[in-house]
Amino acid sequence: MTDAARHPAGPPNAADPPATGVLAGLAVYLRPRVIAILLLGFSSGLPLALSGSTLLIWMREAGVDLTTIGLFALVGTPYAIKFLWAPVVDALPVPLLSRWLGRRRGWMVFAQLLLAGAICLLASVDPRAAPWLVAFAALLVAAASATQDIVIDAYRVERLDLSEQAAGMAAYVFAYRVGMLVSTAGALFLVTFIQDGFGLDAAAAWRWGYLAMAGCVGIGLVTTLCSGEPTSTAGRETAAQAAESPVKRVLRAAISAFTEFLGQPLALAILAFVVLYKFCDAFAGAMTAPFVIDLGFTRTDYAAIVKGLGLGATLVGGIVGGMAARALPLPTMLWIGAILQSASNLSFAWLATQGHDYTALSIAIVAENFTGAIGTVIFVAYLSGLCRNPLHTATQYALLTALAATGRTYLAASAGYVATELGWFWFFAGSLIAAVPSLILLAYLQARGHFRTLAAAS
């Protein structure tokens, strides 16, 4: 997308303060566009646990057997395959809503209304009496949530300037984690309060707790209604092609997204870099939980330090990464992120020599989460920069994030075998080798002028 398309009145940063200094770095978080992304991040993080861990606790308390509960892992399938219907979001408007609000906001409101309705449906079902109806409602929650994620990702990429992408992603991650916290610990505390404070039985308390979570979807809905629609030529182009059948338009959107991306220079190197950039971080991260338990820490220690302290470090790292991205070029930040997130694995190698030491564990967890958040924020800003055509933003971004997940899902699957063979110290120390391919690709892309081309196109 061109700058003129996003900002018809002039260059995107004409009125911005210089992108240097701490104040300038913090000021970007106060811009209305970034605040809107923060609130949408909350809306995106809220539903995940409602069809996952929180729901499983409700089912177990209701007496549902473990075999049935285990099958509910499949409810998360829509998150893994959401790129399959991303072309629909790119190609087709939502009747009435898109005409009233615009293409992106129309889809967001549709997904949010569907999400709120699905959570209400989930609240009305008895898990013990009708577990498969619960599964249907949970699947509907996951599908609506995944659709909302598709649209919010596209909206963020199109709505923010390139200089705002890292800060926008940091704000998004912060609020996403808060949304997850609300739908896990917050929901559980709320159900307990309702049951004890109002004298209701467990079933009624869970029902009202889920209805309250449905009400929280209103935060994203109000944000969508109060925010602006990204300005692009997409509306005129889709109107010109309105005579085509919906199937043809969806197929054309999917094929064009693929061919346009693969037709650019260095496409295969870019795709390999996308797969490998977070591989080293994911490779070591796959073994964090068993490593901590092997050192003699309890599950309570894990929850408090790895999850609690780690969350705080992640939030701080995201903010620092967003501020640094305002002052430094994208390739420089990619180098910094790659080196930091890889070097943090050495803190776990050091922890392996310290054994059962709470201070050492805290230091390692803070280092890993802080540097990992910086790497993630910068990497997502890079992915956002790759999706330049507003006709294909949702499809291309969904595909790129699916590719990025390949490293942490499949390539990291061998981590357990390597740890068994090498032992914990050499596993973490040797994991730095996993970062070498991505660093070579980064140097190659930089030498071939990829980032200059990306900045010019943005």
N, C-alpha and C positions, 0 to 999 in steps of 0.2 A: 504494500500500500504506500502511496506517495505521501509526503508531508502535506502537500496541498489538499489531498483528499481528506486527510484527518482534520486539518485546520484551514478551512477555506479563507479565513481572514488573514493568514500569514504564516510564517515559519513556526514550528511547534514550540520552540523555546525562546521566542523573541522577548517575552516578558519575564523569563525565568531569571533568578539570581545566578551568578556564576556557580558552576558545578564543582566548587572546591570549598573546603572548610567544613567544620562540624555542623555549623548552623545551616549551611546550604544542604548538607546531607540529611539533617533532621527535617528541614522545611518541606522536603518532597513528600513526607508522610502526612502532611497537613493539607495537601491538595485534595479537593473534592473527589477527583477521579480515583485517587489512591484510597481514600476513606471508603468509597463505594466498594472497591475491590476487597478491602478488609472485611466489611460487613457481609459481602457475598461469600467470602471464605468461611465465615461462621456458618452460613447456610449450607455450604458444601460439606463441612465437617460434621454437622449435626446428625445426619441420618445413618451414617455408617454403622454405629454400634446398635442402633435401634432394630436393625435386621441381623445383627451379629451378636456380640458378647452380652449386651444387656438383655436381648431377647432370650438367649440361652439360659441365663440365670432365672428369668421368669419361668421358662419351661421346666427347668429342673425343680424349682420350688413347687410348681404345679403337679409334679409327679410324673412327668414324661420320661420314658425310658431312655437310657444312654444311646442305644442304637439309633433311635429316631433323631435324637439331638445331634448325633454325629453327622447324619445326612444333611443337616441344615447348613453345613459348610458350603453346599452347592448353591445356596441362596445368593452367594456373592458372585456368581458367574457373570451377571451383567457388567460388573466393573471390569472384568477381564476382556470382554468382547465388545465393549461399547463402540469401538471404532467401526463395527459393522453397520451401525445405523447413524454414524456421524454424517455420511453423505445426505441422509434425509434432512438433517438439521441444516446443512449447507444449502440444499437445493429447494426445499419446499417451505412456503410460509404456513403459519398456523392460521386457520380461518378466523377472521375478525380480529384476533389479538395482534397479528403481525401488521394488519392495516392500521390498527389504532396505535400501537406502540413501536412498530418497526420490527425488522426481521429477528434480531438477536433478543431484544427484550420480550417480544411476543412468545418466543420459545421458552425464555426463562420463566415467565409468568405461568405458562402452560405446565412446565415441569414442576414448578413450586406448588401449584394448585393440585396437581396429580399426587405429589409427594404428601401434602397435608392430608388429602383424602385417603391415601393408602395407609398412613400412620393411624388415622381415625379408624379405618377398617380393622387394622391390626389390634387396636385397643378394644374392639368390640367382640373379639373371638376368644373362646376359652381354649387354651393350649392343650389341656388334657382331653377335652371332649372332641375337639376337631383339629388335631395337629396338622393335617394336610391343608385345611383352610388357612391356618396360621402360615403355613409354608407359601401358599399362594399370595397372601397379603404381604409377607416379608419379601417375596420375589418382586412384587409390584413396587414396594418401597425401594428396593435396590435398583430396579429399572428406572424409576423416576429420578432417583438420586444420581445414577450414572448419566442420565440425559441432562440433568442440571449441571453436572460437572463438564460435559461436552460444551454446553452453551457458555458457561462461565469462563472456561478456558479461552474459547474463541472471543468472547466479549473483552476479556482482559488484554489479549494480544492486540485486538483492533482498537480498543479504547485508549490505551496508554501509549505515550511516546516511547521510543527506544530507550531514552534516558531515564524513564520511569519504570521500566519493566522489572529490574531487579528489586527496587523498593516495593513495587506492587506485589511481587511474588513473596517478599519477606512479610508484608502485611497480610497477605493471603494465608501463608503458612501459620503465622501467629494465630489468626482468627480460626483457622481450620482446627488447630489443636485445642483451642478453647471450646469450639463446637463439639469436638469429640469428648472433651472433659465434661461438658454439660450433659451429654447423652449417655455417659457412663456413670461416673461418680455422682454427678448432679441428679440424674434420674433415680439412682438407687437411694440416695439420701431423701429425695422427694417422696418416693414410694413409702419409705419407712416413716417419714413425717406424717403423711396422709393416713397411713394405717394406725399409727399410735395416737396422733393428735385428734383424729376424728372418729376413732373407734370403728373403722371399716374393716371388712375382711380383706385378705390378701388379694383376691381377685379384683375387688372394687378398687383397691389402692393402686394396683398395676394399671387398671383401665384409666383412672384419672391421671396417673403419671404419664402414660402415653399420650393422652389427650393434651396434657400440658406441653409435651414435646412437639405435638402437631402445631400448637399455638406458636412455638418458637420459630417455626418456618415463616411466620409473618415478618420476622426481621429481614429476611432475604426478599420477601415479596414487596415490602414497603421500600426497601432500597432500590429494587428494580424499577418500581413505578416512579421514584423520585430522581433516578439517574437519567443521563442522556443516552441516546442511541449513537453508536459509532457512525461517523459519516464516511460513506464509500460509494462507489459506483455500482455496488451489488444490486441495489434496488432497481435501477434502470435496466440492468442487463437481464435480471430475472423477469422483469415485466415484458421485455422484448421477446423472451422465450416462453411466454405464458401459454402459447398455443400447443406446446409440446405436452405429451402425457406425463403424469407424475413419475411413472416408472422410467421413462427416457431421461427425464431431468435428473433423477437420482443416479442413474447409471452414468450419465455424462459427468456429474459432479465427482463420482468416485474415480472414474477413469482419468478425468482431467487432473485430479489431485495427484494421482500416481505419476502420470506422464509428465506433468509440469515439473514435479520435484526431481524425477529421475533424468529429466532433460537438461538440468542445470550442470555447469562444470563441476567436477570433483564430487558428483553425487554419491558414488560408492564409498569414497573416503569419508564423506560427511556421515553417511549411515553407519559405517564402522566406528567412527568416533562417538556417535550417539550411543551405540551399544556398549562401548568400552569405557567411557569417561568415568562412570560411577562403579565400575567393576571391582576395583581394588577395595573400595570402601565397603561394598556389599559382600565381598568374599570374606573379609574379616568379620563383618557384622553378623553373618550367618551363624557364627560360632560364639557370639558374645554370651548368650544365655547359658549354654552348657559349661562354658569356661568359668563363669561366675559361680555356678553351683559346684563345679569341681574344686574350686578354691575353698569351699566350705561355707559360703554365704547362704543364708536362708532365702526362701521365696519372699519374705518380708523385706529383707535387705535389698533384694532385687527390685521390688516394687518401689521402695523408698529412694534408692540411689540411682538405679539404672533408669527407671521411669520418671520418678519425681525430679531429682537433680538433673537428669538428662534432658527433661523437657525444658527446664529453665535455661540450660546451656544452648539448646536448640533455638529458643526464641531470641536470645541475645545474639547468637551467631547469625541468625537471619537478618536482624536489624543492622549489625555491623557490615554484613555482606552487601546489603542494599545501599548503605551509605558509601562504602568503598567503590561501588560500581558507578556512583555519581562522579567520582574523581578520577578514576582510572579507565583506560580503554578496555573493551571486552576481552580481547585476547590476553592482555596482562592479567585480568581477573581470572580467566580460565586457568592460566598457569598457576596463579596463587592458590586457587581452589583445589586444583589437582595435587599440588605438592603438599598443601596442608592436610587435606583429607587422607592422603596416603601416609604421610609422616606420623599422623596420629596413631597409626597401628603400632608404632614403636612404644607408645605408652602402655599398651596391653602386654607387649613383650617384657617391659619393665615390671608390670604388675605380676607377671608370671614368676618373677624372681623374688617378689615381696611376699607372696602368699596371702593369707587371710589378714589383710590390712585395710581397714575402712578408709583411711586417708588416701592410700594408694589407689583404691578402687574409685574413690570420688574424683581424684585427679584424672585418672584414665577416662572415666565416663564424661567428665566435663570437656576434656580435650577432644574426644571422639565426636561428641554431639555438636560442640561449637564449630569445629572445622568442617564437619559434615554438612552443617546447615549453610555455611558460607559456600561450599561447593555446590549444594543443591540450588540455592538462590541464583547463582551465576549461571549454572547449567540451564536452568529453566528460562532465564533471560535469553540465553543463546537459542534455545529451541523456539522461543517466541519470535525471535528475529528471523528464523528460517521460514516462518509461515507468513508470507508477505501478501498473498492474494486473498482478499476478503471473500471471494467466491468459494475458497477451499480451506479457510482457516480451521474450522472445526474438524474436518477430516484429516488434514495434514498433522495437526497437533495431536489428535488422538492416535494416529499411526506412529508418530515419533515417540510419544510417551510409552506406547506399547513396545517399541523397539528398545527403548531405554530400560524397560523392565526385564528384558531378556537377560541382561547381565546379572542382575540380582536374583532372578528366578531360576534360570537354567545353568548359566556358566558357573554360578556360585554353589551349585549342588554338590560339587566335588570337595567342598571345603572340609567336610567331616572326615573324608578319607585322608586328606593331606594332614589334618591335625593329628589323626591317629598315628600316622607314619612318622611325623616329625616331632611331635610333642608341642606343648603350648608355646614355649618361647620361640622355637624356630618357625612354628607356623605363622605367628604374628610378625616376626622379623622378616621372614621370607616372603610374606604377602606383598611386600613392596614391589616385588617382581611383576605382580599383576598390573601395576600402574604403568609399566614401561610401554606397552603398545599404544595406550591412549596418549602418552607424552610424545611418542614418535609421530602419531597422526596429527596431534596439535601443531607440532613444529612443521610438518609437511603442509598442512592447510594454511598456516601463517606464511610460509615461504612462497606458496603459490598464489597469494593475494586474496584468499577466500574472505578474510574479515574486512578487507578494504571494499570488496564487492558487496558484502553484506551491509556495511555501513552506508555505502552509496545508494543502495536499493531501498534502504529504510528511511 
